[in-house]
Amino acid sequence: MAGGAAPVSGALLCALLWVVAEAVGAGPGGSPAPGAFGRVYRGAVNISAERVYAFAYSREPGQVDAVRVYVNSSSENLQYPVLFVVRQQKGVLSWQVPLIFRGLYQRTYNYQEVSRTLCPSEPTPETGPSDQIIFVDVASMAPFNITYELLVTRLENFQLETNKAFNFTASPSQPQYFLYKFPQDVDSVIIKVVSDVVYPCSVVSVQDIVCPVYDLDHNVEFNGVYQSMTKQAAITVQRKDFPGEQFFVVFVIKPEDYACGGSVPSSIHGNVNRTWNLQRTKNLQVTIVPSIKKSVYIQAMFFSFLSFLSFYLGSVVVAFVHYISTDMKLTIPYGSVSIAGSGIMTSSHPITASTPEGSSYGAIDESSSSGGRQLSSPEHRPPAGSDTDSSVEEESDFDTMPEIESDKNVIRTKVFLYLSDLSRKDRRIVSKKYKIYFWNIITIAVFYALPVIQLVITYQTVVNVTGNQDICYYNFLCAHPLGVLSAFNNILSNVGHMLLGFLFLLIVLRRDILHRRAMEMKDIYTLDYGIPKHFGLFYAMGIALMMEGVLSACYHVCPNYSNFQFDTSFMYMIAGLCMLKLYQTRHPDINASAYSAYASFAVVICLAVLGVVFGKNDMWFWVIFSMIHVLASLALSTQIYYMGRFKIGKYYLGLFRRVAMVLYTDCIQQCSRPMYMDRMVLLIVGNLVNWSFAIFGLVYRPRDFASYILGIFICNLLLYLAFYIIMKLRSSEKLLPIPLFCIVATAVVWAAALYFFFQTLSSWEETPAESREKNRPCILLGFFDDHDVWHFLSAAALFFSFLVLLTLDDDLDVVRRDKIPVF
């Protein structure tokens, strides 16, 4: 039976061609010529003569056959092109030669050689072979003969196989596409395309099995998912998105490289026809590999949550050990002698607000009748738990009294300051001042996050609806979708910021509760010893860390040029809050208010947005920004140097006279030693660092302006922290085991985190195609990439950094405030 089927099928094909020839013979085009696959046909056409070819073939059941048509014409006459029309059972495909492509500024590019793959017919559930026929019509309206060449072939390697690389060549007029069917046990695949050369620019598209297939530069974006490409591209495809469990992979070469970061040759001007790029062929290699299974998603989520929940367990263990060790210590009753610092102090002595003018760090004043103003002793203090919102209490703050204004000038301009000099305000008033940081940042977070979430949802919707994967700058070699999200792994990795931020809030809350209990018990070590405890800034830091995780996750929903400030806004606030907290530690009465601090952060964020928009090529912006940077550094340095007592008004000499007096006093009269040596050293180094940043920005004009500003904040924070620790050790203060461990952990984790941060996996400063050249595979659990590891480590590093600030001065809890130096 099988042996007789072939002659019968051949006879049917011959009869079919004869019938078609008779039917068409009556038309103006003449009878169709039977065509053979793999044979080159040459001829000429004009307005009165056209050619029709009929190609018949037999298809086996369930088989997908693809036919490719190659045509060529030597004519470059655009007024009379050669028209090719291919008729199939369910569709028509037509084009002209020369084939015209339009580029930037309506430039046109003409191609005499065109090759197209015909849309294959869908396999039918027939039990036997079926006969198919294709007609190719060649015509022209030219009054003269135009020669042409025609070649029709059947593709043998039309269907791509899993884990098998396939090499081919494409050009603008000769696009390629292939079929892929999902294996039974595969739900998701990654299409990896590579090339040895950057240009010509190309487009990779994934389209459903629907005819026609959009495989030209001007229509490839009409259907499916697509992305531009230079040397590398990757598209993740899920079975659920294709009901037929198969799809086409389309490869198109663009006539220009502008979309991929290239430039049009400078010799081209005007709207004229150009043929300089006729040899724009590109060798490509495509490999389709299975993506990760659902079990990997579950493992990654367990890993993410358990890794950071271990910090909760460690905190519970540390708190339990601290509770046991504290409970075992002997209680020292009030009025007894305790050893603290470098001498013996009796708790019955009230703390004085000043020390001998010529004393140095670590000196001890035993006299209870010092010349300075005394702070109220425990028995004369108002009730510790009476933190009401009474306006009378706020108005009673002595800082508003004129005589105290002059007293502050005397105290804060002393050569040697102690903590008691700068912690004179009522504790309740100061605590309320710092709680404003917490409530304000919650308000800012809500109003900032809601439109951000709405915007990124819109971005993701646009990507899903249009299929344009050039909108978002993912690491496509490690972008695992989940639901409507294209890169779930980049979002999941931000869970550490939220979990550790909440844990830090719990730690601060515990300290706050213990402090309140001690205040209610009128514990003298809480009232008159150690650094004054104000937790408002710590609460704000915890909220900022959580919001950094939320906004970083929002940014990574669709990372691009337009929303990068979402990822950095709260980084600026974290760095600024840390510097404010470090300064507040020894200057509790003169720290910036929440309103001025957040207003300053708003100005920084505005500058960051302006820098992203104008900072690439506009020199005027960098000149203005550098001037603002330098002047702001000088103004802030002046305020720090004079402990906030530098003002401009009718009671002062004016800005310029004051600066002249300072220069004369500190640089001429006593040039070898300024009045405040330690502050002067810090401010000189700080200004040199900031001026260096300003000069660097003015000369090199870095494209990533947001990261440039973040670098300024981080360098200033590290400089101030290093100065603080050095001065602390210089003042014979100790580092307890917990803050010492946190400092070491912070340094180690930050070093590891920065290593992964500088492993650039994408860049919205470049075109999407150029950004994809930096894409790399996953490195952790087959699910997370280098940037995800940066998220994990940076969250831990920020958490340890916060703990450093929280515990750094725990050794001073048994030291009187008039013995704690200010620096």
N, C-alpha and C positions, 0 to 999 in steps of 0.2 A: 504493500500500500504506500509506504513511504517513498519507494523508488518511483512510483508512477505519479506522485503528486507534483514533482518538479516540471515534467513536460506539460502537464495540464495547466499549471500556473503560468508557464512561459507562453503557451498558446493564448491564454486569456489576456495577457499583457499585450501581445501583438494585435489581437482583435480590438482591444480597447484603444490602442494608438490609431488603428485604421479608422475606427468610428469617429474619434476626435478629429482626425485629419479631414474626413469627409464633412464634419460639421463646421469646421473653421474654414474650409477651403472656399466657401462661398463669400467670406468676408474680404475686406480690402487688403488685409495683411497677407493673403495667400495661405497655403496649407502649412501647418506646423511641421517642423523638421524633428524627427525623433532624435532625442539627445542621449548621449552616453556619459555616465559619471566618469570623471577623471580625464576627459578629453577637452582640449582647448579648441573653441570655435571662433573663427575670425570672419568678419564681414563688414559691410558698409550699409548705412541707412540714410534716408533723406525724407523729405516731406511726402513723397509718393511711394516709398518703399520701407516696409518694416519687416522685422523677422520675429518668428515665434518658434520657440523650442519646447518640446514636451519630454519630460524625464519621468519615466515610470519605474517603480520599484516595488518589491514585496516586503511586507513587515510581518515578523513573527508575533504571536500572541504575547502581550505583556512587555514587548520590547519598545524602547523609546529611540527612534531614529532621528538624527539631526543631519541636515543638509546645509552646506556652506556654498555660497555663490560668490565667485570672484569675477569682477569686470574691470576693464581698462579701456581708456580712449585717449588717443593722442591729441585730441582737439582741446584747445584752451579757450574756445569761443564761448563766453558766458551767455551770449544772446541765443545761441542754438545748442543747448546741452543735449546729450544723449540720455533718453529716459528709459529706465529699466523698471519693469513691473513684474513681480513674481506672484502668481496666483496659486493658492493652496486650497485644500478642501474647506477650511474654515477661516481663511484670512487672505489678505493682500498686503504685500510689502513693496514699496516703490522708493526709488531715489534717482538722482540725476548725476551725471558725470560731465564736467567737473563738479565734485561735491564741495559745497561752500560751507565753511565754519566761520562764525563771527567771534571775535575776541574783544578785548578791552577797547573802549572808545570806538566801537563799531568797525574795527579792523577786520578784514576778510582774508581767509586762507583757503586756497583751492587745491583739490586733490584729484588727480586723474585715475588713481587706482583705488578701488573700493572693494571691500570684502565683507559680507554680512552672513550671519548664521540665521537660517530660517527657524521660526518658532516651531518646535516639534509638536506633532499631534499627540493628543493624550492616548495612552494605551487603552485598548478596549478589551473586554473580557471574552473575546472570540476564541473559539476552540481551534481554528485553523488560521493560516496566514491570510493577510488582507492585502489588496493591491492599492497602491497609492500613485498619484500622478501630480507632477508639478509643471506649470507653464511659465516660461520666461519670455516676456515680450520686450523687444528692443525697438525703439522708435526715436525719431527726431523730427522737428519742424524745420530743419535746415533745408534751403533750396539746393544744397550741394551735398555730396557724399561725405559722411563722417565714419571713419573706421572704428572698430571696437574689437575687443577680445572678451570671450566668455568661458568660464570654467566652473563647473558644478561638481562638487565632491561630497561624499558621505563621510561624516566624522566617525572615526573609530574610538576615540578617547573623549567622548562627550560627557560621560558620567564620572564624577570624582569619587575616589575611594577614601575611606577613613584611614588616617595615619600614613597616607602615601602621598609624597610630594609629586607635583605635576608642573612641568616647565612649558612655557609657551611665549609667544611674542604678540604684541598688540600695537596699534598705532591709532591716530585719530580717525582715520577713514576705514580702519580694519579692527573694530572692537571684537571682543571675545566674550562668550559666556558659556557656562557649563552647568550641568545638573548634579544635584546631590540629594540622596535619599537617606533619611535617618535609619540607622540600624535599629533592630528591635529593642535592644537594651540601653540605648542612648537617648537621653532627654534633652541634652544641651551640647552644643559643639562650639568650638572657636575656629573661625576661619582666619588663618595666618597667611599673609601675603608679604613677600620680601622681594627686593630687587637690589642689584649691585650698584646701581646708579641712582642719583637723586632725581634728575630730570630726564625725560619730560614728566610733568605733573600728571597724575592719573587719579581715577575715581574707582573705588570698589563698591559695588552695590549688591544687595541681596533682595531678590524679588520673588514673589509667589509665582506658581506655575500658571500664568495667565498670558494670553497673547493679546496684543503684541508685546514683545520684550523691548523695554526702553534702553537702547544701547548706544545712543549718540550723545555728544556733549550737551546738546541743547535740551534733551529730554530725559537724561538718566536720573534726574532728581524728581521725576514725576511720580515714581512708585517705589515702594520698599524702603529699605534702610541703606544709607550710603555714607561714605566718608572719603575725603581726599587723601592722597598718599604720595610720598616721595620714595623713601626706601623701605618703609615698613607700615603695615596696617593690620588691624585685628578687629573682628566683629564677632560678638557672641550671639548665637542664634539658638532659640529654644523651640522644641518640638511643638509646644502649645500654641505658638504663634502661626503655625502653618497646618491647617486642617488636613491637607493632603500628605503631610509628613515628608515633603520634598520641596526644594526651592532651586532657583537659578542664582548663580554667582556671576555677576556681570563685571567686566573690566573695560573701562573707557579711558583713553588717553586724551588729555585736553590739548587744544591747539596752542595755548599759551601757558606759561608757568606762573603767572601772577598770583593765582589762588594758592599756590604752594610756597610762596615767598620769593619766587624768581622775578625777574624783570624782563620787560620787552626790550629787544635790541634797540639801542639809541639811534640806529640808522633808519628806523622805521618812523615815518611821520605822515600824518594825514590819513584820510580814508581811501586807501588804495589797495588793490589786490596784491597779496604777498604770497610767495611760494618758497620762502627761505627755509621753512621748517618741514619740508616734505619728508625728510628722513627721521621724523620723530617717532621712532620705534623704541619699544622698551621690552626687555626680557624680564619676565615675572615668574615667580614660583609660588604656588598656592598649596597649602597643606591644611587639611581639616582634621582637627583632633578633638576627642571627647572632652567636654568640660567636667567640672567637679560634680559629684553626686550630692543628693540632699543630706546624706549623713555628714558630709564635710561642713555644711552650713551649721548643723547642730553642734558638731565638735567646736567650731569656731566661736559660737555663741557661749557655750559652756566655758571655753578657755577665757574669753573676754571677761565674763562676770566672775568666775572663780578666782582669776588672777588678782582682781581688785578687791574682791571680798576677803582675800587673805590679809589685806591691809586692815580691814575691820577686826579680824581675829588677832592680828599683832597688836592693835591698839587696845583691845580688851585685855590682853595678857600684860601689856605695860601698865595699864591702869590698875589691874589687880595687884601686880607686884608693888606698885607705888603705894597702894592702899595698905598692903601688908607691912611694908617697911615703915610707913608713917605711923601705923597703929602700934608698932613695936617700939618706937622711939619714946624716950622719957619726956613727959610734958614739963616745960619750964614755966613756973608760975610768974604772973606779972610782978614786976618790981625786983626780980632776981637778976643776977649778973649773967650776961651772956657774952660769949666771945664771937665777934664778927669783924670781918675786915682785918685790919692790922693792929687793932687795939681793943681795950676793954671798955664797954659802954654800958651804962645803966639805963634801963628802959624808963626810969622815972624822970629822966631829963627831957624836957620838951625840945623839939628840933628847932633850931634857929634858922632864919632865912638868909643869913649871911655868915661868912667866915672872915678871919683876918685877911685884909687886902693883900698882904704879901705872902700868904700861905700858898703851898703847892699841893698837887694832887696827893691824896692819901693822908693829909694832915688831920689831926683830931683836936677838936675844941671841946674841952670838958666844961667850960663855963656855961651855965644856963642863963646868964644875963648878958649875952653877947649884944654888941651894938646894933644888930639887925632886928627886924620885926619877927616876933615869934608866931609860929603857926599854932593854931588852937590845939590844946592837948585833948586827949580822948574824952575826959570828963566834961569839957566845954564844947565838944562838937555837937551839931544837931544829930538827931537820930539817923543812924546809917541807912535804915530801910526806907526813909521818907523821900524817895525819888518821885516827887510829884511834878506836875507840869505847871506849877503856880508861876504866874508872871512876876509875882512879887519876889520870888527867889531869884529869878534871872535879873531883875532890876537891882537886887542887892549885891550883885557881883561887884567886888571892889574895883574891878578893872575899868568901871565907868566913872570913877571918882577922880576929879582933877588932881588932888594931891597924890593919889597913887600913880597917876601918869608920870609925874616927876620922879616918884620913887622907883618906877620901873626903869626909867632912864639911868638912874644911879646903879641899880642892881645889875641890869643886863649888859651894861658897858664895863663891868669889872673885868680885870685881866683873867681871874680864875673864878669860874662859876661852878656851883654845885647844884644838884638836883633840887634841893630845897628852895633855891632861888627861883626856879622855873616851874614849881608846882605849888604856887601860892593860892590859886583859885580854888573855890569850893568844888569838891569832887563831883557833886551832883550836877553842877552847871557844866563842868567839862565833859562828864559822861554823856549828858544830853547832846552836847555839841558833836561828839563823835558818833552818836547813834544816828545822826542825820545822814552820815555816809551810808549806813545800812539801808535806811528807808529810801533814800534817793536812788541808790543803785537798783533796788527792786523796781522802782517806777521806771527808771531808764531801761531796764531789761525788758519789761513788759512792752513798752511803747516801741522799743527797737526790734524786738524779736517778732512781733506779730506781722508787720509788713514784710519782714525778711522771709518768714515762713510762707506767706502768701506768694511772694515773688518767685521763690525757688520751686514751689509747686507748679506755678505757671511755666517756668523754664522746663521742668521735667515733662509737663504735658505737651509743650511744643515739640520737644525732642521725640516723644512717643508718637505724636500725630504726624509730624512731617517726616520722620525718619532721618533727619539731618543730624548726624553724629559729629559734625564740625562745630556745633554750638557749645558743647561741653568738652573740657580738656581732661579726660580721664586717662588713667594708665590702662589702655585697652587690653593689654596682655594679662592684666590681673583686675578685671572689673566684673564682679559677679552680681548679676541682677537678682532682685527679689521683688516680686509684685511689680509695681510701677517704677521702682527705683532701678537705675542702670548700674550703680556701683555700691551695692549694699555694704561691702567690706569697708569702704572708706568712711561710711557712716557709723558702722558698728564699732570701729576702733576708737571713736570719740567717747565711748561710754565711760572710760577711765576718768575723764575730766569731771563728769557729773557725779560718779560714785565717790571719787576722792574729795571733790568739793563738798559734798554732803557730809562725808566723814570729818573733814576739817571743821565744818560747822558744829558737829556733835562734840568734837574735842574742845572747841572754844566755848560751847555752851556748858560743858562740864566745869571748865575752869571758872566761867562766869558764876555758875551756881555756887561753887565752893568759895569764891571770893565774896559773894553776897552773904553767905552764911557767916564767914569770918567777920565781915563788917557788922552784922547784926549782933555777933558775940563781942564786939568791940575788941577784937584781937589786935594788940598793939603792933605786932609785926605786919599786920595788914594795913593799919592806919598810918604808921610813921616809918616803916622800913621798906626797902626795895623800890623798884620802879612802880609808879602809880599804875594801877590796872584799869585800862579803858579798852573795851572789847569791840567798840563800834567798827573800827577799821578792820579788825580781824573778820567780823561777820561780813563786811563788804568784800573782803578778799575771797572768802568762801563762795559767795554768790557770783563774783566775777569768774572764778574758776569753773563753776557749773555752767555759767552762760557762755564761756569760751567753748565748752564742749557742745552746747546746743548750736551756737552760731557756726562753729567749724563743721558740724554735721550738715547744717543748712548749706554752707558753701560747697561742700563736697557732693551735695545732691546734683549740682551742675556747675562745677568750677569753671570760671571764665573771667575775662577781663572786667566785666561789668560788676561782679559781686565779690571781688577779692577783699574789699574792705570789711565784709562780714566776718572774715576769718581773722582779721587783725585788730578790729576795734577794741575788743575786750583784752587783747594782749597789751595794748597801750595802757589800758586802765589798770591791769594787773601790775605792770611795771611801775606805774605812777603811784598806786596805792602802797606798794611795797616800800618805795622811797619815802612816802609820807609816814608810814608806820615806823620805819627806821628812825626818821627824824623826830617823830612824836615821842619815842621812847625816852629821850633825855630832854625834850623840849615840850612837855605836855601843855604848857600854857600858851605857846606862841605858834602852834601849828596852823596850817591853812584851814579855813572853813570848808565844809563840804560843797558849798555853792561855788566858791572860787575854784576849788579843785576840779569839779566836774565841768565847769565852764572852760577851764584850761584844756581838759581832755577833749571837749567839743571842738575847740579851736584846732587841736592837733589832728583830729579826725577830718575836719574840713580841709586842712592843709594836705592831708594824705590823699583825699579825693581829688583836689586840685592838682596835686603832683602826678597822679595817675593819668589825668586828662591832659595836662599841659607840660609835664615834666620830661617828655621824651626829647623834644627838639627845641623847645622855647627857652632861649638863654635868659630872657627877662624874668621868667619865673624863678630860675635858680639864683639869680642875683638878689631878687626880693626875699626869697626864702633864706638865703645865707645871711642877709642883713638881719632879718627877724631872729634867726637862730643865735647870732652873735650878741645882739642887743638883749635878747631874753636871758642868755647866759650871764651877761654882765649884771643885769638888773637883779636876777635871782642871787647871784654871788654877793651883791651888796647887802641884800636883805639877810642872807645867812651870816655874813661877816659881822653885822651889827645886831644880830639877834632880833630882827624885826623893828628896831628903833630908828631906822633910816626912813625919814619922811620928807615930803616937800610941802611946805605951807608957810603961812605968815610968821610962824614961830621959829622957822628954820632959815638958814642962809640961802636956800635954793640949791638946785641940783648941781650946777656947775661949780659954784663956790665950795660946796661940800666936797665934791670930787677933788678939787684943787687942794683943799685943806688935807684930805686923806693922803694924797700923793706927797704933799710936803711933809706931813707928819711921819708917815710910815716909810717913805722912800728916800727922804733927804735927811731929816733929823736923826732917824734911827733905822737907817736902811738895812743894817746888819740883822736887826730883830724887830719885826712888826709887833704891834701891840697884842694881836691874837695869833701867835705863831702857828698853832695846829690848824686852825681854821684857814689861815692864809695858805699853808701848804696844800690842803685839800682843794681849795678853790683855784689855786694856780694850776694844779694837775688837771682838775676838772675842766677849766677853761681851755687848756691846751688840747685836751681830748675833743671838746666840742668844736673848737676852731679848726682842728684837723678834719673833723667830719664836714664842716662847712666848706673848707677848701677842696676836699675830695669831691663833694657833690658839685661844686662849681666847675671843677676841671673835667671830671669824668661823666657827670650827669647820668647816674645809673638808671636803667629803665624801670627796675623794680623799686619804685619810690616808697611804697608801703613798707617793704622790708628794710629799706634804708632808714626810715624813721624809727622802726622797731629796733634796729641796731643801735641807734643813738640812745634810746631809752634803756636798753639792756646794758650797754657799756657804762652809762652813768650809774645804774643800779649796782652793778658789780664793783665799780670804783668806790662807791659810797659804802657798800658792805665790807669791802676789804679794809677801807679806812677805819670803819667802826670796830672791826675785830682787832686790828693792830692797836688802836687806841685803848681798847678794852684790856688787852694783854699788857700794854705799856703802863696802865694804871694799876697793875698788880691784881687785876680781877681774874677769875678762873673760868674755864669752860668745863661745865659738868658733863658727865658721860653722854647723856641724851642729846644735848645740842652738839657735842663733838661728833657723835655718830651721824646726826642729821647733816652736819656740814660735809663730812666725808661722803655720805650717801648722795648728797646734792651734787657734789663735784663729779663723782663717778657717773651718776645717771645722766647728768647734763652732758658730759663728754660723749657718752654712748648715744644719747638722743641727737646731738648735733651731727654726729657722724652720719646717721640715717637721714637727717634733715637735708644735708648737702648732697645726698644721692638723688639728683634731680630726675624725676620720672615723667614730668610734663612741664610745660611752660606756656602760660597764656600770653607771654610777651611776644611769642612767635606765632606763625600761622598754625592751624590745627595739624596740617601735614608734617611740618617741621617738629612740632611738639611730639608727634607719635614716634619720631626717630629715637626719642629718649625712653620710650616705654620698655619696661622690663617684666619678666615673669614674677610670680609670687615667690616669696622666700620663707613664709611661716605657715605651716599647716596646709600648704597649697591654697591658702585663702587670703592671706595678708601680704601686702607688698612693703617696700622699704618705708614708704610714707605712713603706712598704718603702724609700723613699729615705732616711728617717730611720735605718732599720737600716743601710743602706750607709754613710751619712756618720758615724753615731755609732761604728761599728766603726773607721773610719779615724781619727776624732778620738781615740778611746781609744788606738789604736796610737801616734799621734803624741804623746799625753800621756805614755804610758809611755816613749817615746824621750826626751822632755824630762827625765824623772827619771833615765834611764839615762846621759845624756850631759851633764847640766847642769854638772857639776863636773869635766869632762875637762881644763879649763885648770889645775887644781890638781895634776895628776899630776907636775909638776916643782917643787912647792912643799913645803917641809918642814912636817910636821904641827904643829910648835911655832910656825909662822907662820900657820896657818889659824885664823881666829877662829871661835868657836862663837856661833850666834845662833838 
